Amino acid sequence: MMAFVYLALAIVAEVIATSALKATEGFTRLWPSLLVVVGYGVAFYMLSLVLRTIPVGIAYAIWAGLGIVLVAVVGVVVYGQRPDLPAVIGIGLILAGVVTIQLFSSISSH
């Protein structure tokens, strides 16, 4: 289903844009700032395509949930951030929520 391809692209674009925010140094650096603007533009455009077939609540829950998890991973890999145990548990719960919606919610198939 193309909606999930668009959703994956929206998530990747949002993660790239969010991860680049730190490098903008308050939008004083041109190239990281452009990456942020273009990334969010692509993310919202792709999300708008997703909403043609997936309900907004489900699409947004998946987009935001996976975005949070992936940005946390970027924080560890790129910026050397180390989440503590409560953060890891919270991220795990977010991921569990996304999986639960996908596997068990009847609204996700409409």
N, CA, C and O atoms as a GROMACS GRO file, in nm:
protein
  440
    1MET      N    1   0.085  -0.118   0.000
    1MET     CA    2   0.000   0.000   0.000
    1MET      C    3   0.089   0.125   0.000
    1MET      O    4   0.177   0.140   0.085
    2MET      N    5   0.065   0.211  -0.096
    2MET     CA    6   0.147   0.331  -0.112
    2MET      C    7   0.140   0.424   0.009
    2MET      O    8   0.236   0.497   0.037
    3ALA      N    9   0.029   0.422   0.080
    3ALA     CA   10   0.017   0.510   0.196
    3ALA      C   11   0.128   0.483   0.297
    3ALA      O   12   0.178   0.577   0.360
    4PHE      N   13   0.166   0.358   0.313
    4PHE     CA   14   0.271   0.327   0.410
    4PHE      C   15   0.410   0.364   0.358
    4PHE      O   16   0.500   0.393   0.436
    5VAL      N   17   0.427   0.363   0.227
    5VAL     CA   18   0.552   0.412   0.168
    5VAL      C   19   0.562   0.563   0.194
    5VAL      O   20   0.666   0.613   0.236
    6TYR      N   21   0.452   0.634   0.167
    6TYR     CA   22   0.449   0.779   0.194
    6TYR      C   23   0.472   0.808   0.342
    6TYR      O   24   0.541   0.903   0.378
    7LEU      N   25   0.413   0.725   0.428
    7LEU     CA   26   0.430   0.745   0.572
    7LEU      C   27   0.575   0.724   0.612
    7LEU      O   28   0.630   0.799   0.692
    8ALA      N   29   0.638   0.622   0.557
    8ALA     CA   30   0.780   0.598   0.586
    8ALA      C   31   0.865   0.716   0.539
    8ALA      O   32   0.956   0.759   0.610
    9LEU      N   33   0.836   0.768   0.420
    9LEU     CA   34   0.910   0.885   0.371
    9LEU      C   35   0.886   1.008   0.459
    9LEU      O   36   0.978   1.085   0.484
   10ALA      N   37   0.763   1.025   0.505
   10ALA     CA   38   0.732   1.136   0.595
   10ALA      C   39   0.811   1.125   0.725
   10ALA      O   40   0.863   1.224   0.776
   11ILE      N   41   0.819   1.005   0.777
   11ILE     CA   42   0.891   0.983   0.903
   11ILE      C   43   1.040   1.010   0.884
   11ILE      O   44   1.101   1.078   0.966
   12VAL      N   45   1.098   0.957   0.777
   12VAL     CA   46   1.240   0.978   0.751
   12VAL      C   47   1.271   1.126   0.732
   12VAL      O   48   1.369   1.177   0.787
   13ALA      N   49   1.188   1.196   0.655
   13ALA     CA   50   1.210   1.340   0.632
   13ALA      C   51   1.200   1.418   0.762
   13ALA      O   52   1.278   1.510   0.786
   14GLU      N   53   1.104   1.382   0.845
   14GLU     CA   54   1.087   1.452   0.973
   14GLU      C   55   1.205   1.425   1.066
   14GLU      O   56   1.251   1.516   1.136
   15VAL      N   57   1.254   1.302   1.068
   15VAL     CA   58   1.368   1.268   1.153
   15VAL      C   59   1.493   1.342   1.106
   15VAL      O   60   1.570   1.392   1.189
   16ILE      N   61   1.513   1.350   0.976
   16ILE     CA   62   1.628   1.425   0.923
   16ILE      C   63   1.617   1.572   0.962
   16ILE      O   64   1.714   1.632   1.008
   17ALA      N   65   1.498   1.630   0.942
   17ALA     CA   66   1.479   1.772   0.974
   17ALA      C   67   1.498   1.799   1.123
   17ALA      O   68   1.566   1.894   1.161
   18THR      N   69   1.438   1.716   1.206
   18THR     CA   70   1.449   1.736   1.350
   18THR      C   71   1.593   1.718   1.398
   18THR      O   72   1.641   1.794   1.482
   19SER      N   73   1.661   1.619   1.342
   19SER     CA   74   1.799   1.594   1.381
   19SER      C   75   1.892   1.708   1.338
   19SER      O   76   1.992   1.734   1.404
   20ALA      N   77   1.858   1.774   1.229
   20ALA     CA   78   1.941   1.886   1.180
   20ALA      C   79   1.918   2.015   1.258
   20ALA      O   80   1.997   2.109   1.246
   21LEU      N   81   1.811   2.022   1.335
   21LEU     CA   82   1.782   2.146   1.409
   21LEU      C   83   1.899   2.191   1.496
   21LEU      O   84   1.930   2.311   1.501
   22LYS      N   85   1.964   2.098   1.562
   22LYS     CA   86   2.076   2.134   1.649
   22LYS      C   87   2.188   2.202   1.570
   22LYS      O   88   2.251   2.296   1.618
   23ALA      N   89   2.211   2.152   1.448
   23ALA     CA   90   2.320   2.206   1.365
   23ALA      C   91   2.289   2.344   1.309
   23ALA      O   92   2.380   2.412   1.262
   24THR      N   93   2.162   2.388   1.314
   24THR     CA   94   2.129   2.521   1.260
   24THR      C   95   2.182   2.633   1.349
   24THR      O   96   2.197   2.746   1.304
   25GLU      N   97   2.209   2.601   1.475
   25GLU     CA   98   2.253   2.700   1.574
   25GLU      C   99   2.161   2.821   1.573
   25GLU      O  100   2.204   2.935   1.554
   26GLY      N  101   2.032   2.792   1.594
   26GLY     CA  102   1.932   2.899   1.598
   26GLY      C  103   1.902   2.958   1.460
   26GLY      O  104   1.872   3.076   1.448
   27PHE      N  105   1.911   2.875   1.358
   27PHE     CA  106   1.889   2.916   1.219
   27PHE      C  107   1.987   3.023   1.174
   27PHE      O  108   1.953   3.110   1.093
   28THR      N  109   2.110   3.016   1.226
   28THR     CA  110   2.214   3.109   1.183
   28THR      C  111   2.307   3.045   1.081
   28THR      O  112   2.392   3.113   1.023
   29ARG      N  113   2.293   2.914   1.057
   29ARG     CA  114   2.375   2.843   0.958
   29ARG      C  115   2.285   2.803   0.841
   29ARG      O  116   2.183   2.738   0.860
   30LEU      N  117   2.324   2.841   0.721
   30LEU     CA  118   2.240   2.827   0.602
   30LEU      C  119   2.204   2.683   0.568
   30LEU      O  120   2.086   2.650   0.561
   31TRP      N  121   2.302   2.597   0.546
   31TRP     CA  122   2.274   2.464   0.494
   31TRP      C  123   2.194   2.377   0.591
   31TRP      O  124   2.099   2.312   0.548
   32PRO      N  125   2.229   2.373   0.719
   32PRO     CA  126   2.143   2.296   0.810
   32PRO      C  127   2.001   2.355   0.818
   32PRO      O  128   1.904   2.281   0.832
   33SER      N  129   1.991   2.488   0.810
   33SER     CA  130   1.860   2.552   0.814
   33SER      C  131   1.775   2.513   0.693
   33SER      O  132   1.656   2.484   0.706
   34LEU      N  133   1.838   2.510   0.576
   34LEU     CA  134   1.766   2.468   0.455
   34LEU      C  135   1.724   2.321   0.465
   34LEU      O  136   1.614   2.285   0.422
   35LEU      N  137   1.810   2.238   0.522
   35LEU     CA  138   1.776   2.097   0.542
   35LEU      C  139   1.654   2.082   0.631
   35LEU      O  140   1.567   1.999   0.605
   36VAL      N  141   1.647   2.162   0.736
   36VAL     CA  142   1.531   2.159   0.826
   36VAL      C  143   1.404   2.199   0.751
   36VAL      O  144   1.303   2.130   0.759
   37VAL      N  145   1.409   2.310   0.680
   37VAL     CA  146   1.290   2.360   0.611
   37VAL      C  147   1.244   2.262   0.503
   37VAL      O  148   1.125   2.230   0.494
   38VAL      N  149   1.337   2.214   0.423
   38VAL     CA  150   1.301   2.118   0.317
   38VAL      C  151   1.253   1.987   0.378
   38VAL      O  152   1.155   1.929   0.331
   39GLY      N  153   1.320   1.940   0.482
   39GLY     CA  154   1.280   1.815   0.547
   39GLY      C  155   1.139   1.820   0.601
   39GLY      O  156   1.060   1.728   0.580
   40TYR      N  157   1.107   1.928   0.671
   40TYR     CA  158   0.970   1.941   0.724
   40TYR      C  159   0.869   1.958   0.611
   40TYR      O  160   0.757   1.908   0.620
   41GLY      N  161   0.907   2.029   0.504
   41GLY     CA  162   0.818   2.044   0.390
   41GLY      C  163   0.785   1.909   0.327
   41GLY      O  164   0.669   1.880   0.299
   42VAL      N  165   0.887   1.828   0.306
   42VAL     CA  166   0.866   1.694   0.250
   42VAL      C  167   0.783   1.609   0.346
   42VAL      O  168   0.692   1.538   0.304
   43ALA      N  169   0.814   1.617   0.475
   43ALA     CA  170   0.742   1.538   0.574
   43ALA      C  171   0.592   1.570   0.573
   43ALA      O  172   0.509   1.480   0.572
   44PHE      N  173   0.559   1.698   0.575
   44PHE     CA  174   0.417   1.735   0.578
   44PHE      C  175   0.347   1.706   0.446
   44PHE      O  176   0.229   1.670   0.445
   45TYR      N  177   0.418   1.721   0.335
   45TYR     CA  178   0.357   1.686   0.206
   45TYR      C  179   0.327   1.536   0.200
   45TYR      O  180   0.217   1.496   0.162
   46MET      N  181   0.425   1.454   0.240
   46MET     CA  182   0.404   1.309   0.240
   46MET      C  183   0.292   1.270   0.336
   46MET      O  184   0.210   1.183   0.305
   47LEU      N  185   0.289   1.336   0.451
   47LEU     CA  186   0.182   1.306   0.547
   47LEU      C  187   0.046   1.343   0.488
   47LEU      O  188  -0.052   1.273   0.513
   48SER      N  189   0.039   1.448   0.410
   48SER     CA  190  -0.088   1.486   0.348
   48SER      C  191  -0.133   1.379   0.249
   48SER      O  192  -0.253   1.356   0.233
   49LEU      N  193  -0.039   1.313   0.182
   49LEU     CA  194  -0.074   1.204   0.091
   49LEU      C  195  -0.123   1.082   0.168
   49LEU      O  196  -0.214   1.011   0.125
   50VAL      N  197  -0.062   1.057   0.281
   50VAL     CA  198  -0.101   0.945   0.368
   50VAL      C  199  -0.246   0.960   0.411
   50VAL      O  200  -0.320   0.862   0.418
   51LEU      N  201  -0.286   1.083   0.441
   51LEU     CA  202  -0.418   1.108   0.497
   51LEU      C  203  -0.531   1.084   0.398
   51LEU      O  204  -0.649   1.090   0.434
   52ARG      N  205  -0.497   1.057   0.273
   52ARG     CA  206  -0.599   1.021   0.176
   52ARG      C  207  -0.661   0.885   0.209
   52ARG      O  208  -0.777   0.860   0.178
   53THR      N  209  -0.582   0.797   0.271
   53THR     CA  210  -0.630   0.661   0.295
   53THR      C  211  -0.621   0.614   0.439
   53THR      O  212  -0.692   0.521   0.479
   54ILE      N  213  -0.535   0.675   0.518
   54ILE     CA  214  -0.521   0.634   0.659
   54ILE      C  215  -0.580   0.743   0.747
   54ILE      O  216  -0.551   0.861   0.726
   55PRO      N  217  -0.662   0.707   0.846
   55PRO     CA  218  -0.720   0.808   0.936
   55PRO      C  219  -0.612   0.893   1.003
   55PRO      O  220  -0.505   0.843   1.038
   56VAL      N  221  -0.642   1.020   1.022
   56VAL     CA  222  -0.544   1.115   1.074
   56VAL      C  223  -0.488   1.074   1.210
   56VAL      O  224  -0.368   1.087   1.234
   57GLY      N  225  -0.572   1.025   1.298
   57GLY     CA  226  -0.524   0.986   1.432
   57GLY      C  227  -0.425   0.872   1.427
   57GLY      O  228  -0.326   0.873   1.500
   58ILE      N  229  -0.451   0.776   1.342
   58ILE     CA  230  -0.361   0.662   1.328
   58ILE      C  231  -0.232   0.704   1.259
   58ILE      O  232  -0.122   0.670   1.305
   59ALA      N  233  -0.244   0.777   1.150
   59ALA     CA  234  -0.125   0.822   1.076
   59ALA      C  235  -0.036   0.906   1.166
   59ALA      O  236   0.086   0.887   1.168
   60TYR      N  237  -0.094   0.998   1.240
   60TYR     CA  238  -0.015   1.086   1.324
   60TYR      C  239   0.050   1.009   1.439
   60TYR      O  240   0.164   1.036   1.476
   61ALA      N  241  -0.023   0.913   1.496
   61ALA     CA  242   0.033   0.833   1.605
   61ALA      C  243   0.156   0.755   1.558
   61ALA      O  244   0.257   0.749   1.628
   62ILE      N  245   0.146   0.697   1.439
   62ILE     CA  246   0.259   0.621   1.385
   62ILE      C  247   0.374   0.716   1.350
   62ILE      O  248   0.489   0.690   1.383
   63TRP      N  249   0.341   0.827   1.284
   63TRP     CA  250   0.442   0.925   1.242
   63TRP      C  251   0.516   0.981   1.364
   63TRP      O  252   0.639   0.982   1.367
   64ALA      N  253   0.442   1.025   1.461
   64ALA     CA  254   0.504   1.085   1.579
   64ALA      C  255   0.579   0.981   1.662
   64ALA      O  256   0.691   1.005   1.707
   65GLY      N  257   0.516   0.866   1.682
   65GLY     CA  258   0.578   0.762   1.765
   65GLY      C  259   0.710   0.713   1.708
   65GLY      O  260   0.811   0.708   1.778
   66LEU      N  261   0.708   0.676   1.581
   66LEU     CA  262   0.832   0.629   1.520
   66LEU      C  263   0.933   0.742   1.506
   66LEU      O  264   1.054   0.719   1.517
   67GLY      N  265   0.885   0.863   1.483
   67GLY     CA  266   0.976   0.978   1.477
   67GLY      C  267   1.049   0.997   1.609
   67GLY      O  268   1.169   1.023   1.610
   68ILE      N  269   0.978   0.985   1.719
   68ILE     CA  270   1.040   0.999   1.852
   68ILE      C  271   1.148   0.894   1.872
   68ILE      O  272   1.258   0.925   1.917
   69VAL      N  273   1.116   0.770   1.839
   69VAL     CA  274   1.211   0.661   1.857
   69VAL      C  275   1.334   0.683   1.770
   69VAL      O  276   1.447   0.669   1.818
   70LEU      N  277   1.314   0.718   1.643
   70LEU     CA  278   1.427   0.736   1.553
   70LEU      C  279   1.512   0.858   1.587
   70LEU      O  280   1.634   0.854   1.574
   71VAL      N  281   1.448   0.966   1.631
   71VAL     CA  282   1.526   1.084   1.672
   71VAL      C  283   1.608   1.050   1.796
   71VAL      O  284   1.721   1.098   1.810
   72ALA      N  285   1.554   0.970   1.885
   72ALA     CA  286   1.631   0.927   2.003
   72ALA      C  287   1.753   0.844   1.961
   72ALA      O  288   1.861   0.858   2.018
   73VAL      N  289   1.734   0.758   1.860
   73VAL     CA  290   1.846   0.680   1.808
   73VAL      C  291   1.951   0.771   1.745
   73VAL      O  292   2.070   0.751   1.767
   74VAL      N  293   1.908   0.870   1.668
   74VAL     CA  294   2.002   0.967   1.610
   74VAL      C  295   2.076   1.041   1.721
   74VAL      O  296   2.196   1.066   1.710
   75GLY      N  297   2.005   1.076   1.826
   75GLY     CA  298   2.069   1.143   1.939
   75GLY      C  299   2.183   1.061   1.998
   75GLY      O  300   2.288   1.115   2.035
   76VAL      N  301   2.163   0.930   2.005
   76VAL     CA  302   2.267   0.842   2.058
   76VAL      C  303   2.382   0.830   1.959
   76VAL      O  304   2.498   0.847   1.997
   77VAL      N  305   2.350   0.802   1.833
   77VAL     CA  306   2.452   0.774   1.732
   77VAL      C  307   2.528   0.899   1.690
   77VAL      O  308   2.651   0.897   1.683
   78VAL      N  309   2.457   1.007   1.663
   78VAL     CA  310   2.521   1.128   1.608
   78VAL      C  311   2.572   1.221   1.716
   78VAL      O  312   2.683   1.273   1.707
   79TYR      N  313   2.491   1.242   1.819
   79TYR     CA  314   2.526   1.342   1.921
   79TYR      C  315   2.581   1.283   2.050
   79TYR      O  316   2.613   1.356   2.144
   80GLY      N  317   2.592   1.151   2.056
   80GLY     CA  318   2.649   1.087   2.174
   80GLY      C  319   2.565   1.098   2.300
   80GLY      O  320   2.616   1.084   2.411
   81GLN      N  321   2.436   1.123   2.283
   81GLN     CA  322   2.347   1.134   2.399
   81GLN      C  323   2.318   0.994   2.453
   81GLN      O  324   2.306   0.898   2.377
   82ARG      N  325   2.307   0.983   2.582
   82ARG     CA  326   2.282   0.854   2.646
   82ARG      C  327   2.153   0.862   2.728
   82ARG      O  328   2.151   0.921   2.836
   83PRO      N  329   2.044   0.802   2.675
   83PRO     CA  330   1.919   0.805   2.752
   83PRO      C  331   1.932   0.718   2.877
   83PRO      O  332   1.995   0.612   2.875
   84ASP      N  333   1.870   0.765   2.985
   84ASP     CA  334   1.871   0.686   3.108
   84ASP      C  335   1.759   0.582   3.101
   84ASP      O  336   1.683   0.576   3.004
   85LEU      N  337   1.749   0.500   3.205
   85LEU     CA  338   1.652   0.390   3.206
   85LEU      C  339   1.508   0.438   3.189
   85LEU      O  340   1.435   0.379   3.109
   86PRO      N  341   1.463   0.543   3.260
   86PRO     CA  342   1.326   0.590   3.237
   86PRO      C  343   1.300   0.633   3.093
   86PRO      O  344   1.192   0.611   3.040
   87ALA      N  345   1.399   0.695   3.029
   87ALA     CA  346   1.384   0.735   2.889
   87ALA      C  347   1.372   0.613   2.799
   87ALA      O  348   1.288   0.611   2.709
   88VAL      N  349   1.453   0.512   2.822
   88VAL     CA  350   1.447   0.389   2.743
   88VAL      C  351   1.312   0.320   2.761
   88VAL      O  352   1.252   0.272   2.665
   89ILE      N  353   1.264   0.315   2.884
   89ILE     CA  354   1.132   0.255   2.911
   89ILE      C  355   1.023   0.334   2.840
   89ILE      O  356   0.935   0.275   2.777
   90GLY      N  357   1.028   0.466   2.849
   90GLY     CA  358   0.928   0.550   2.783
   90GLY      C  359   0.929   0.532   2.633
   90GLY      O  360   0.823   0.523   2.571
   91ILE      N  361   1.047   0.527   2.573
   91ILE     CA  362   1.057   0.506   2.429
   91ILE      C  363   1.003   0.368   2.393
   91ILE      O  364   0.937   0.352   2.290
   92GLY      N  365   1.030   0.270   2.475
   92GLY     CA  366   0.976   0.136   2.453
   92GLY      C  367   0.824   0.135   2.458
   92GLY      O  368   0.760   0.066   2.378
   93LEU      N  369   0.767   0.211   2.550
   93LEU     CA  370   0.621   0.219   2.559
   93LEU      C  371   0.561   0.288   2.437
   93LEU      O  372   0.454   0.250   2.389
   94ILE      N  373   0.629   0.390   2.387
   94ILE     CA  374   0.582   0.457   2.265
   94ILE      C  375   0.582   0.358   2.149
   94ILE      O  376   0.485   0.349   2.074
   95LEU      N  377   0.690   0.285   2.134
   95LEU     CA  378   0.700   0.185   2.028
   95LEU      C  379   0.593   0.077   2.045
   95LEU      O  380   0.533   0.033   1.946
   96ALA      N  381   0.569   0.035   2.167
   96ALA     CA  382   0.464  -0.065   2.193
   96ALA      C  383   0.327  -0.010   2.155
   96ALA      O  384   0.242  -0.084   2.105
   97GLY      N  385   0.304   0.118   2.177
   97GLY     CA  386   0.178   0.180   2.139
   97GLY      C  387   0.158   0.180   1.988
   97GLY      O  388   0.048   0.153   1.940
   98VAL      N  389   0.262   0.211   1.914
   98VAL     CA  390   0.254   0.211   1.767
   98VAL      C  391   0.225   0.070   1.717
   98VAL      O  392   0.142   0.051   1.629
   99VAL      N  393   0.294  -0.029   1.772
   99VAL     CA  394   0.272  -0.168   1.732
   99VAL      C  395   0.131  -0.212   1.766
   99VAL      O  396   0.066  -0.278   1.686
  100THR      N  397   0.083  -0.175   1.883
  100THR     CA  398  -0.054  -0.210   1.924
  100THR      C  399  -0.157  -0.152   1.829
  100THR      O  400  -0.252  -0.221   1.790
  101ILE      N  401  -0.140  -0.026   1.792
  101ILE     CA  402  -0.232   0.037   1.696
  101ILE      C  403  -0.232  -0.039   1.565
  101ILE      O  404  -0.338  -0.071   1.511
  102GLN      N  405  -0.114  -0.069   1.514
  102GLN     CA  406  -0.104  -0.138   1.386
  102GLN      C  407  -0.163  -0.278   1.389
  102GLN      O  408  -0.232  -0.319   1.295
  103LEU      N  409  -0.137  -0.350   1.495
  103LEU     CA  410  -0.179  -0.490   1.498
  103LEU      C  411  -0.322  -0.511   1.546
  103LEU      O  412  -0.388  -0.604   1.502
  104PHE      N  413  -0.370  -0.425   1.634
  104PHE     CA  414  -0.498  -0.457   1.699
  104PHE      C  415  -0.610  -0.355   1.680
  104PHE      O  416  -0.725  -0.385   1.711
  105SER      N  417  -0.580  -0.237   1.630
  105SER     CA  418  -0.685  -0.137   1.615
  105SER      C  419  -0.761  -0.158   1.484
  105SER      O  420  -0.700  -0.168   1.377
  106SER      N  421  -0.891  -0.165   1.492
  106SER     CA  422  -0.971  -0.181   1.371
  106SER      C  423  -0.973  -0.053   1.288
  106SER      O  424  -0.995  -0.059   1.167
  107ILE      N  425  -0.950   0.061   1.350
  107ILE     CA  426  -0.952   0.188   1.276
  107ILE      C  427  -0.831   0.198   1.182
  107ILE      O  428  -0.838   0.270   1.083
  108SER      N  429  -0.721   0.128   1.211
  108SER     CA  430  -0.604   0.140   1.126
  108SER      C  431  -0.622   0.074   0.990
  108SER      O  432  -0.542   0.097   0.900
  109SER      N  433  -0.726  -0.005   0.973
  109SER     CA  434  -0.747  -0.070   0.844
  109SER      C  435  -0.852   0.002   0.759
  109SER      O  436  -0.887  -0.046   0.651
  110HIS      N  437  -0.902   0.113   0.805
  110HIS     CA  438  -1.004   0.187   0.727
  110HIS      C  439  -0.943   0.302   0.654
  110HIS      O  440  -1.014   0.374   0.583
   0.00000   0.00000   0.00000
